[in-house]
Amino acid sequence: MSDGPHRSLPRRPKWRQLAERADKTAFDIDEVCEAVGPALKDDWKEEKCDELMRAVQSFVGTDRQASIFDSEKVAGLETLRREMVGGYPLRRMVIDHIIRELSRGGFGPDAVCEGTANALKAQTGKGRYQIEEHYARESTAWRAANVGYRLDNVMSQYNFNALARELTGQSPVVTPARPVRHQGLDDGVAL
């Protein structure tokens, strides 16, 4: 017997930890939210998105004011997409969302941050559906629906903009405190 469907989830270990927390009701929604950032940062690191972000920021610039050259920036990002995103689905999502933000009238670092936040949210949604589908195959329908429901709650509460600012270098990196280890009976789930 396995320890749970999260063990055989075909995702990286941080996503398995997120799935485990979403599955176990001993973790409240805030504790499940704590696992989202590391999972997304792991994807970001694995796909070398920092390299992409440096290239994007060189095209977009740091000016927060609208520019008459925005169409040229979008064309440059289109070229960048063809050159840098092959085989990297998160990179493609990031650049697509940034282009979308620039096309809507966003500019500078704000468009980069907003596009990155939307891409991270889409990546989480993709992971959420993969986790729920895996649980539906490997466990019961009720358990899969419960995991999906909890992950929906997490997605509605998680601050993707703060993570995007951190990953794009617009705010300092904050190292999260280690999770509190519950050791006694009085340290159980908050009521």
RODO-2510 file (C-alpha; in nm, 4 decimals, decimal comma):
residues 191
     n   res          X          Y          Z
     1     m     0,0000     0,0000     0,0000
     2     s     0,1304     0,3437    -0,0880
     3     d     0,1439     0,6484     0,1367
     4     g    -0,0953     0,8288    -0,0949
     5     p    -0,1478     0,9219    -0,4577
     6     h     0,0877     1,2181    -0,4240
     7     r     0,3818     0,9756    -0,4149
     8     s     0,3236     0,8638    -0,7757
     9     l     0,2275     1,2074    -0,9100
    10     p     0,4319     1,2678    -1,2268
    11     r     0,5514     1,6127    -1,1166
    12     r     0,8562     1,7460    -0,9368
    13     p     0,8878     1,6830    -0,5600
    14     k     0,7657     2,0308    -0,4595
    15     w     0,4415     1,9676    -0,6520
    16     r     0,4057     1,6349    -0,4712
    17     q     0,4371     1,8193    -0,1404
    18     l     0,1666     2,0620    -0,2526
    19     a    -0,0572     1,7690    -0,3496
    20     e     0,0024     1,6005    -0,0147
    21     r    -0,0899     1,9159     0,1763
    22     a    -0,4011     1,9678    -0,0356
    23     d    -0,5038     1,6066     0,0253
    24     k    -0,4594     1,6050     0,4022
    25     t    -0,7152     1,8085     0,5933
    26     a    -0,4651     1,8365     0,8785
    27     f    -0,3136     2,1192     0,6727
    28     d    -0,5280     2,4311     0,6667
    29     i    -0,5519     2,6411     0,3506
    30     d    -0,2769     2,8794     0,4661
    31     e    -0,0387     2,5865     0,5073
    32     v    -0,1302     2,4590     0,1611
    33     c    -0,0651     2,8110     0,0245
    34     e     0,2858     2,7950     0,1703
    35     a     0,3648     2,5048    -0,0646
    36     v     0,2598     2,6873    -0,3837
    37     g     0,5569     2,9265    -0,3930
    38     p     0,8260     2,6568    -0,3670
    39     a     0,6540     2,4485    -0,6376
    40     l     0,6404     2,7432    -0,8770
    41     k     0,9946     2,8535    -0,7920
    42     d     1,1133     2,4990    -0,8653
    43     d     0,9499     2,5118    -1,2108
    44     w     1,0971     2,8588    -1,2658
    45     k     1,4457     2,7374    -1,1773
    46     e     1,4159     2,4131    -1,3745
    47     e     1,3155     2,5984    -1,6927
    48     k     1,5828     2,8669    -1,6411
    49     c     1,3277     3,1469    -1,6553
    50     d     1,5759     3,3928    -1,4997
    51     e     1,7631     3,3858    -1,8316
    52     l     1,4404     3,4604    -2,0172
    53     m     1,3514     3,7381    -1,7727
    54     r     1,6849     3,9144    -1,8284
    55     a     1,6231     3,9081    -2,2038
    56     v     1,2621     4,0275    -2,1628
    57     q     1,3625     4,3142    -1,9368
    58     s     1,6295     4,4256    -2,1841
    59     f     1,3558     4,4546    -2,4497
    60     v     1,0898     4,6093    -2,2290
    61     g     1,3160     4,8356    -2,0273
    62     t     1,2630     4,9829    -1,6846
    63     d     1,0614     5,2901    -1,7810
    64     r     0,7199     5,2927    -1,6132
    65     q     0,5756     5,5395    -1,8628
    66     a     0,4047     5,4544    -2,1900
    67     s     0,6311     5,4543    -2,4888
    68     i     0,5722     5,5184    -2,8567
    69     f     0,7889     5,2137    -2,9217
    70     d     0,5595     4,9580    -2,7536
    71     s     0,4799     4,7882    -3,0854
    72     e     0,8531     4,7430    -3,1437
    73     k     0,8847     4,5906    -2,7955
    74     v     0,6105     4,3389    -2,8753
    75     a     0,7815     4,2517    -3,2056
    76     g     1,1090     4,2011    -3,0196
    77     l     0,9371     3,9762    -2,7661
    78     e     0,7807     3,7764    -3,0507
    79     t     1,1318     3,7168    -3,1839
    80     l     1,2488     3,6268    -2,8357
    81     r     0,9636     3,3772    -2,8077
    82     r     1,0759     3,1985    -3,1241
    83     e     1,4356     3,1844    -3,0009
    84     m     1,4077     3,1009    -2,6302
    85     v     1,0936     2,9058    -2,5431
    86     g     1,1277     2,5817    -2,7392
    87     g     1,0702     2,2908    -2,5010
    88     y     0,9960     2,5160    -2,2042
    89     p     0,6208     2,5453    -2,1421
    90     l     0,6496     2,7872    -1,8479
    91     r     0,8775     3,0152    -2,0479
    92     r     0,6202     3,0186    -2,3290
    93     m     0,3413     3,1027    -2,0846
    94     v     0,5438     3,3837    -1,9281
    95     i     0,6319     3,5509    -2,2563
    96     d     0,2791     3,5039    -2,3977
    97     h     0,1260     3,6714    -2,0929
    98     i     0,3786     3,9564    -2,1005
    99     i     0,3036     4,0168    -2,4694
   100     r    -0,0672     4,0137    -2,3873
   101     e    -0,0164     4,2739    -2,1125
   102     l     0,1853     4,4987    -2,3426
   103     s    -0,0804     4,4627    -2,6148
   104     r    -0,3495     4,5675    -2,3649
   105     g    -0,1651     4,8897    -2,2940
   106     g     0,0598     4,7882    -2,0059
   107     f     0,4163     4,9127    -2,0073
   108     g     0,7529     4,8580    -1,8512
   109     p     0,8091     4,6525    -1,5399
   110     d     0,4396     4,6642    -1,4487
   111     a     0,3493     4,4709    -1,7644
   112     v     0,6309     4,2231    -1,7009
   113     c     0,5167     4,1692    -1,3419
   114     e     0,1475     4,1380    -1,4309
   115     g     0,2198     3,9021    -1,7205
   116     t     0,4449     3,6886    -1,5016
   117     a     0,1801     3,6733    -1,2262
   118     n    -0,0813     3,5595    -1,4798
   119     a     0,1575     3,2962    -1,6146
   120     l     0,2276     3,1667    -1,2631
   121     k    -0,1445     3,1472    -1,1949
   122     a    -0,1949     2,9557    -1,5208
   123     q     0,0911     2,7200    -1,4284
   124     t    -0,0725     2,6573    -1,0906
   125     g    -0,4060     2,5920    -1,2612
   126     k    -0,2375     2,3442    -1,4924
   127     g    -0,0801     2,1688    -1,1945
   128     r    -0,4115     2,1738    -1,0072
   129     y    -0,5891     1,9880    -1,2892
   130     q    -0,3056     1,7379    -1,3230
   131     i    -0,3148     1,6682    -0,9490
   132     e    -0,6932     1,6255    -0,9457
   133     e    -0,6837     1,3973    -1,2509
   134     h    -0,4088     1,1874    -1,0929
   135     y    -0,6084     1,1544    -0,7721
   136     a    -0,9167     1,0549    -0,9726
   137     r    -0,7190     0,7724    -1,1352
   138     e    -0,5269     0,6592    -0,8284
   139     s    -0,7853     0,7123    -0,5532
   140     t    -1,1552     0,7851    -0,5148
   141     a    -1,3628     1,0463    -0,6956
   142     w    -1,4517     1,2094    -0,3626
   143     r    -1,0872     1,2441    -0,2655
   144     a    -0,9998     1,3904    -0,6069
   145     a    -1,2861     1,6402    -0,5841
   146     n    -1,1771     1,7394    -0,2321
   147     v    -0,8175     1,7989    -0,3457
   148     g    -0,9456     2,0039    -0,6408
   149     y    -1,1711     2,2091    -0,4147
   150     r    -0,8876     2,2827    -0,1706
   151     l    -0,6523     2,3781    -0,4534
   152     d    -0,9190     2,6121    -0,5943
   153     n    -0,9326     2,7822    -0,2538
   154     v    -0,5547     2,8090    -0,2512
   155     m    -0,5490     2,9653    -0,5978
   156     s    -0,8043     3,2243    -0,4956
   157     q    -0,6023     3,3210    -0,1854
   158     y    -0,2436     3,2991    -0,3085
   159     n    -0,0644     3,6257    -0,3888
   160     f     0,0774     3,5553    -0,7357
   161     n     0,1726     3,9224    -0,7801
   162     a     0,4116     3,9125    -0,4844
   163     l     0,5792     3,5997    -0,6194
   164     a     0,6003     3,7562    -0,9665
   165     r     0,7654     4,0692    -0,8227
   166     e     1,0177     3,8485    -0,6467
   167     l     1,0933     3,6347    -0,9528
   168     t     1,1253     3,9345    -1,1853
   169     g     1,3597     4,1104    -0,9427
   170     q     1,1226     4,3947    -0,8616
   171     s     1,1191     4,3203    -0,4907
   172     p     1,3726     4,1636    -0,2576
   173     v     1,3735     3,7892    -0,2139
   174     v     1,2002     3,6895     0,1067
   175     t     1,3089     3,3628     0,2573
   176     p     1,0070     3,2031     0,4216
   177     a     1,0367     3,0849     0,7777
   178     r     1,0527     2,7118     0,8274
   179     p     0,7093     2,5643     0,8879
   180     v     0,6177     2,5131     1,2502
   181     r     0,6509     2,1490     1,3453
   182     h     0,3498     2,0271     1,5415
   183     q     0,4795     1,7931     1,8105
   184     g     0,2233     1,7802     2,0867
   185     l    -0,1484     1,7213     2,1158
   186     d    -0,2082     2,0888     2,1804
   187     d    -0,0215     2,1790     1,8578
   188     g    -0,2836     2,0249     1,6288
   189     v    -0,5016     2,1796     1,3662
   190     a    -0,6306     2,5268     1,4449
   191     l    -1,0002     2,5306     1,5337
***
